[in-house]
């Protein structure tokens, strides 16, 4: 009877930690995005929360300036881990050469990593879209062209939703609106969304990607060289 006490205690402790692990893996990673353009004012923000708020990531672009040949971004990144918060701020200039460089990197990763698109599609099927709001006002100063622009914007929006519905799980009806402005040339838009993925699925997707990276020639270091080379 005495020998049963340590065994029972160890079993209880093991079951407790197993329960904690199950709760963690079944917890939600919440992703919130917001984008707004009103006149010449632009801002964008991405918030990611995991492990019941213990891990937070916030990416914000409060200033977007179009210079004619490039786009200048003022970026702010906030990371919170177990209550410790750190902020970083960057300024980035995105021109045609930078965009071409990004495209070349993406093509290199596709060629070097086995079935990277298949991994991306499978991961996206685990994402649940809980909210999608997109409101746009557009005007050209001419009634006919404004009507045509309104129709074109509607077409773009419905095409994006159609593509999304094939990639992720829509848990709520997307809310979209296009408002024509006939009095003067104008364009303003505001978009927001909320998505979720189970923490366990996110970890599994990360491990699967790591396995694919290690199997490619050069392994993880090859990915680092492609992503971070000038």
JOFENHU-V674528 format. One record per pair of residues at least 24 apart in sequence whose C-alpha atoms are under 10 Angstrom apart, sorted by the first residue. I is the first residue (numbers start at 0). J is the second residue. D is the distance in Angstrom with one decimal. If there is no record, write none. Layout:
# JOFENHU-V674528
i = {I | I}
j = {J | J}
d = {D | D}
This chain:
# JOFENHU-V674528
i = {20 | 21 | 22 | 22 | 22 | 23 | 23 | 23 | 23 | 23 | 23 | 24 | 24 | 24 | 24 | 24 | 24 | 24 | 24 | 25 | 25 | 25 | 25 | 25 | 25 | 26 | 26 | 26 | 26 | 26 | 26 | 26 | 26 | 27 | 27 | 27 | 27 | 27 | 27 | 27 | 27 | 27 | 27 | 28 | 28 | 28 | 28 | 28 | 28 | 28 | 28 | 28 | 28 | 28 | 28 | 29 | 29 | 29 | 29 | 29 | 29 | 29 | 29 | 29 | 29 | 30 | 30 | 30 | 30 | 30 | 30 | 30 | 30 | 30 | 30 | 31 | 31 | 31 | 31 | 31 | 31 | 31 | 31 | 32 | 32 | 32 | 32 | 32 | 32 | 32 | 32 | 32 | 33 | 33 | 33 | 33 | 33 | 33 | 33 | 33 | 34 | 34 | 34 | 34 | 34 | 34 | 34 | 34 | 35 | 35 | 35 | 35 | 35 | 35 | 35 | 35 | 36 | 36 | 36 | 36 | 36 | 36 | 36 | 37 | 37 | 37 | 37 | 37 | 37 | 37 | 38 | 38 | 38 | 38 | 39 | 39 | 39 | 39 | 39 | 40 | 40 | 41 | 41 | 41 | 42 | 42 | 42 | 42 | 43 | 43 | 43 | 43 | 44 | 44 | 44 | 44 | 45 | 45 | 45 | 46 | 46 | 46 | 46 | 47 | 47 | 47 | 47 | 48 | 48 | 49 | 49 | 49 | 49 | 49 | 50 | 50 | 50 | 52 | 52 | 52 | 52 | 53 | 53 | 53 | 53 | 53 | 54 | 54 | 54 | 54 | 54 | 54 | 54 | 55 | 55 | 55 | 55 | 55 | 55 | 56 | 56 | 56 | 57 | 58 | 58 | 58 | 59 | 60 | 60 | 60 | 62 | 63 | 63 | 64 | 65 | 65 | 66 | 66 | 67 | 68 | 68 | 68 | 68 | 69 | 69 | 69 | 69 | 69 | 69 | 70 | 70 | 97 | 100 | 100 | 101 | 101 | 103 | 104 | 104 | 104 | 104 | 104 | 104 | 105 | 105 | 107 | 107 | 107 | 108 | 108 | 108 | 108 | 108 | 108 | 110 | 111 | 111 | 111 | 111 | 111 | 111 | 111 | 111 | 111 | 112 | 112 | 112 | 112 | 112 | 112 | 112 | 112 | 112 | 112 | 113 | 113 | 113 | 113 | 113 | 113 | 114 | 115 | 115 | 115 | 118 | 118 | 118 | 118 | 119 | 119 | 119 | 120 | 120 | 120 | 121 | 121 | 121 | 122 | 122 | 122 | 122 | 122 | 122 | 122 | 122 | 122 | 123 | 123 | 123 | 123 | 123 | 123 | 123 | 124 | 124 | 124 | 124 | 124 | 124 | 125 | 125 | 125 | 125 | 125 | 125 | 125 | 125 | 125 | 126 | 126 | 126 | 126 | 126 | 126 | 126 | 126 | 126 | 126 | 127 | 127 | 127 | 127 | 127 | 127 | 127 | 127 | 127 | 127 | 127 | 128 | 128 | 128 | 128 | 128 | 128 | 128 | 128 | 128 | 128 | 128 | 128 | 128 | 128 | 129 | 129 | 129 | 129 | 129 | 129 | 129 | 129 | 129 | 129 | 130 | 130 | 130 | 130 | 130 | 130 | 130 | 130 | 130 | 130 | 131 | 131 | 131 | 131 | 131 | 131 | 131 | 131 | 131 | 131 | 131 | 131 | 131 | 132 | 132 | 132 | 132 | 132 | 132 | 132 | 132 | 132 | 132 | 133 | 133 | 133 | 133 | 133 | 133 | 133 | 133 | 133 | 133 | 134 | 134 | 134 | 134 | 134 | 134 | 134 | 134 | 134 | 134 | 135 | 135 | 135 | 135 | 135 | 135 | 135 | 135 | 135 | 135 | 136 | 136 | 136 | 136 | 136 | 136 | 136 | 136 | 136 | 136 | 137 | 137 | 137 | 137 | 137 | 137 | 137 | 137 | 137 | 137 | 137 | 138 | 138 | 138 | 138 | 138 | 138 | 138 | 138 | 138 | 138 | 139 | 139 | 139 | 139 | 139 | 139 | 139 | 139 | 140 | 140 | 140 | 140 | 140 | 140 | 141 | 141 | 141 | 141 | 141 | 142 | 142 | 142 | 142 | 142 | 143 | 144 | 145 | 145 | 145 | 145 | 145 | 145 | 145 | 145 | 146 | 146 | 146 | 146 | 147 | 148 | 148 | 149 | 149 | 149 | 149 | 150 | 150 | 152 | 152 | 152 | 153 | 153 | 167 | 168 | 168 | 169 | 170}
j = {199 | 199 | 50 | 198 | 199 | 49 | 50 | 51 | 197 | 198 | 199 | 50 | 197 | 198 | 199 | 200 | 201 | 202 | 203 | 50 | 196 | 197 | 198 | 199 | 200 | 50 | 51 | 195 | 196 | 197 | 198 | 199 | 200 | 51 | 52 | 194 | 195 | 196 | 197 | 198 | 199 | 200 | 201 | 52 | 54 | 55 | 126 | 194 | 195 | 196 | 197 | 198 | 199 | 200 | 201 | 55 | 126 | 127 | 129 | 193 | 194 | 195 | 196 | 197 | 198 | 56 | 57 | 126 | 128 | 129 | 192 | 193 | 194 | 195 | 196 | 57 | 129 | 130 | 191 | 192 | 193 | 194 | 195 | 57 | 58 | 59 | 131 | 190 | 191 | 192 | 193 | 194 | 59 | 132 | 133 | 189 | 190 | 191 | 192 | 193 | 59 | 60 | 133 | 188 | 189 | 190 | 191 | 192 | 133 | 134 | 135 | 187 | 188 | 189 | 190 | 191 | 63 | 135 | 186 | 187 | 188 | 189 | 190 | 135 | 136 | 185 | 186 | 187 | 188 | 189 | 185 | 186 | 187 | 188 | 63 | 64 | 65 | 186 | 187 | 64 | 187 | 187 | 188 | 189 | 72 | 73 | 74 | 189 | 74 | 189 | 190 | 191 | 74 | 75 | 76 | 191 | 76 | 191 | 192 | 76 | 77 | 78 | 193 | 78 | 193 | 194 | 195 | 79 | 195 | 80 | 195 | 196 | 197 | 198 | 80 | 81 | 198 | 79 | 80 | 81 | 82 | 79 | 80 | 81 | 82 | 83 | 78 | 79 | 80 | 81 | 82 | 83 | 84 | 79 | 80 | 81 | 82 | 83 | 84 | 80 | 84 | 85 | 86 | 86 | 87 | 88 | 88 | 88 | 89 | 90 | 90 | 91 | 92 | 92 | 92 | 93 | 92 | 94 | 94 | 92 | 93 | 94 | 95 | 93 | 94 | 95 | 96 | 97 | 98 | 94 | 95 | 229 | 228 | 229 | 225 | 226 | 225 | 222 | 224 | 225 | 226 | 227 | 228 | 225 | 226 | 222 | 225 | 226 | 212 | 215 | 221 | 222 | 225 | 226 | 215 | 211 | 212 | 214 | 215 | 216 | 217 | 218 | 221 | 222 | 208 | 210 | 211 | 212 | 213 | 214 | 215 | 216 | 218 | 222 | 208 | 210 | 211 | 212 | 214 | 215 | 211 | 208 | 211 | 212 | 204 | 207 | 208 | 211 | 166 | 204 | 208 | 165 | 166 | 167 | 166 | 167 | 204 | 166 | 167 | 196 | 200 | 201 | 203 | 204 | 205 | 207 | 163 | 165 | 166 | 167 | 168 | 196 | 204 | 164 | 165 | 166 | 167 | 168 | 196 | 166 | 167 | 168 | 195 | 196 | 197 | 200 | 201 | 204 | 166 | 167 | 168 | 169 | 194 | 195 | 196 | 197 | 200 | 201 | 166 | 167 | 168 | 169 | 170 | 171 | 193 | 194 | 195 | 196 | 197 | 163 | 164 | 167 | 168 | 169 | 170 | 171 | 172 | 173 | 192 | 193 | 194 | 195 | 196 | 168 | 169 | 170 | 171 | 172 | 173 | 192 | 193 | 194 | 195 | 169 | 170 | 171 | 172 | 173 | 174 | 191 | 192 | 193 | 194 | 160 | 169 | 170 | 171 | 172 | 173 | 174 | 175 | 190 | 191 | 192 | 193 | 194 | 172 | 173 | 174 | 175 | 176 | 189 | 190 | 191 | 192 | 193 | 173 | 174 | 175 | 176 | 177 | 188 | 189 | 190 | 191 | 192 | 174 | 175 | 176 | 177 | 178 | 187 | 188 | 189 | 190 | 191 | 175 | 176 | 177 | 178 | 179 | 186 | 187 | 188 | 189 | 190 | 176 | 177 | 178 | 179 | 180 | 185 | 186 | 187 | 188 | 189 | 177 | 178 | 179 | 180 | 181 | 183 | 184 | 185 | 186 | 187 | 188 | 178 | 179 | 180 | 181 | 182 | 183 | 184 | 185 | 186 | 187 | 179 | 180 | 181 | 182 | 183 | 184 | 185 | 186 | 180 | 181 | 182 | 183 | 184 | 185 | 180 | 181 | 182 | 183 | 184 | 179 | 180 | 181 | 182 | 183 | 181 | 181 | 178 | 179 | 180 | 181 | 182 | 183 | 184 | 185 | 178 | 179 | 180 | 181 | 179 | 177 | 179 | 177 | 178 | 179 | 180 | 177 | 179 | 176 | 177 | 178 | 177 | 178 | 194 | 194 | 195 | 194 | 194}
d = {9.7 | 8.8 | 9.5 | 9.6 | 9.7 | 9.5 | 6.7 | 8.8 | 9.1 | 7.0 | 7.6 | 8.9 | 6.8 | 5.1 | 4.2 | 7.8 | 9.1 | 8.4 | 9.9 | 9.7 | 9.3 | 5.6 | 6.1 | 6.1 | 8.6 | 6.5 | 7.3 | 9.8 | 8.6 | 5.8 | 5.6 | 7.7 | 10.0 | 7.7 | 9.9 | 9.7 | 6.2 | 5.7 | 4.6 | 5.5 | 8.6 | 9.6 | 9.5 | 9.1 | 9.5 | 9.7 | 9.6 | 8.3 | 5.5 | 5.3 | 5.9 | 5.7 | 9.3 | 9.6 | 8.1 | 9.6 | 9.9 | 9.8 | 9.9 | 7.2 | 6.0 | 4.7 | 6.9 | 8.8 | 9.4 | 9.5 | 10.0 | 9.8 | 9.4 | 10.0 | 8.1 | 5.7 | 5.1 | 6.0 | 8.4 | 9.5 | 10.0 | 9.2 | 7.4 | 5.8 | 4.6 | 6.5 | 8.8 | 9.9 | 9.5 | 9.9 | 9.6 | 7.9 | 5.4 | 5.3 | 6.6 | 8.7 | 9.4 | 9.5 | 9.8 | 7.6 | 5.7 | 4.3 | 6.7 | 9.1 | 9.9 | 9.3 | 9.3 | 8.0 | 5.7 | 5.1 | 6.4 | 9.4 | 9.7 | 9.6 | 9.8 | 7.7 | 5.8 | 4.3 | 6.4 | 8.6 | 9.6 | 9.4 | 8.1 | 5.3 | 5.3 | 6.4 | 9.2 | 9.9 | 9.5 | 9.0 | 7.2 | 4.6 | 6.6 | 8.2 | 7.4 | 6.7 | 6.3 | 9.4 | 8.8 | 8.3 | 9.2 | 9.5 | 9.1 | 8.6 | 9.4 | 9.6 | 9.7 | 9.8 | 9.6 | 9.7 | 10.0 | 9.8 | 9.5 | 9.7 | 9.4 | 9.7 | 9.6 | 9.3 | 9.8 | 9.4 | 9.5 | 9.7 | 9.8 | 10.0 | 9.3 | 10.0 | 9.5 | 9.6 | 9.9 | 9.6 | 9.6 | 9.3 | 9.7 | 9.8 | 9.9 | 9.7 | 9.3 | 7.3 | 9.9 | 9.5 | 7.7 | 8.7 | 8.8 | 8.4 | 8.8 | 7.2 | 5.8 | 4.8 | 6.4 | 9.1 | 7.6 | 5.5 | 4.7 | 6.3 | 7.9 | 9.2 | 9.7 | 4.8 | 6.6 | 8.9 | 9.0 | 9.8 | 8.7 | 8.8 | 9.5 | 9.8 | 9.1 | 9.8 | 9.6 | 9.8 | 9.4 | 9.7 | 9.6 | 9.6 | 9.6 | 9.9 | 9.9 | 9.4 | 9.8 | 9.7 | 9.7 | 9.6 | 9.4 | 9.9 | 8.9 | 6.3 | 7.6 | 5.4 | 4.1 | 7.0 | 9.4 | 9.3 | 9.9 | 6.3 | 9.4 | 9.8 | 10.0 | 8.9 | 9.8 | 8.6 | 9.3 | 9.4 | 9.8 | 6.1 | 6.6 | 9.5 | 9.4 | 8.8 | 8.7 | 9.3 | 7.6 | 9.8 | 9.4 | 9.8 | 9.1 | 7.2 | 7.7 | 8.9 | 9.8 | 9.5 | 8.7 | 9.6 | 6.2 | 7.3 | 9.5 | 9.7 | 9.0 | 9.0 | 9.0 | 10.0 | 6.2 | 6.4 | 9.2 | 8.0 | 5.8 | 8.7 | 9.5 | 9.2 | 9.7 | 10.0 | 6.3 | 8.4 | 8.2 | 7.3 | 8.4 | 8.1 | 8.0 | 9.6 | 7.8 | 7.9 | 7.4 | 9.3 | 9.5 | 8.8 | 9.2 | 9.6 | 6.7 | 8.8 | 8.6 | 9.5 | 8.7 | 9.2 | 8.9 | 9.3 | 7.9 | 8.0 | 9.2 | 6.3 | 9.5 | 9.9 | 9.5 | 9.5 | 5.8 | 5.4 | 8.5 | 9.0 | 9.9 | 9.7 | 8.5 | 5.8 | 4.8 | 6.5 | 9.5 | 9.1 | 6.9 | 7.4 | 8.6 | 6.2 | 7.8 | 7.1 | 8.7 | 9.7 | 8.6 | 5.5 | 6.2 | 8.8 | 6.7 | 5.7 | 4.9 | 8.0 | 9.1 | 9.4 | 9.9 | 6.1 | 4.7 | 6.0 | 6.4 | 9.3 | 8.7 | 5.5 | 5.2 | 6.4 | 9.3 | 9.2 | 9.3 | 6.9 | 5.9 | 4.9 | 5.7 | 7.1 | 9.4 | 9.1 | 7.6 | 6.2 | 4.4 | 6.6 | 9.1 | 8.7 | 6.7 | 5.2 | 5.5 | 8.5 | 8.9 | 7.5 | 5.5 | 5.5 | 7.4 | 8.4 | 7.7 | 6.1 | 7.6 | 6.7 | 8.2 | 7.7 | 5.1 | 5.0 | 7.0 | 9.4 | 9.3 | 9.9 | 7.9 | 7.7 | 4.9 | 6.0 | 7.9 | 7.6 | 6.0 | 4.4 | 6.8 | 8.9 | 9.5 | 6.3 | 4.8 | 5.8 | 8.5 | 8.0 | 5.6 | 5.3 | 6.3 | 9.4 | 8.2 | 6.4 | 4.8 | 6.5 | 8.5 | 7.3 | 5.8 | 4.3 | 6.5 | 8.6 | 8.2 | 5.6 | 4.8 | 6.0 | 7.9 | 8.4 | 5.6 | 5.4 | 6.5 | 9.3 | 8.2 | 6.2 | 4.8 | 6.1 | 8.5 | 7.4 | 5.8 | 4.2 | 6.5 | 8.5 | 8.3 | 5.7 | 4.5 | 5.7 | 6.6 | 7.3 | 5.6 | 5.3 | 6.3 | 9.2 | 7.5 | 6.4 | 5.2 | 5.7 | 8.5 | 9.3 | 7.5 | 5.5 | 4.5 | 6.6 | 8.5 | 8.6 | 5.8 | 4.5 | 5.7 | 7.5 | 6.1 | 4.7 | 4.8 | 6.4 | 9.4 | 9.1 | 7.7 | 7.1 | 8.3 | 6.2 | 4.1 | 6.5 | 8.6 | 7.9 | 5.8 | 5.8 | 4.2 | 4.7 | 8.1 | 9.4 | 6.5 | 7.9 | 7.8 | 8.2 | 9.0 | 8.6 | 5.6 | 8.4 | 9.6 | 9.1 | 9.3 | 10.0 | 6.5 | 7.2 | 6.6 | 9.7 | 9.6 | 8.7 | 9.8 | 9.9 | 7.0 | 9.2 | 8.6 | 9.8 | 9.9 | 8.4 | 6.5 | 7.4 | 6.2 | 9.2 | 8.6 | 9.6 | 9.7 | 7.3 | 10.0 | 6.7 | 10.0 | 9.5 | 9.5 | 9.9 | 9.3 | 9.4}
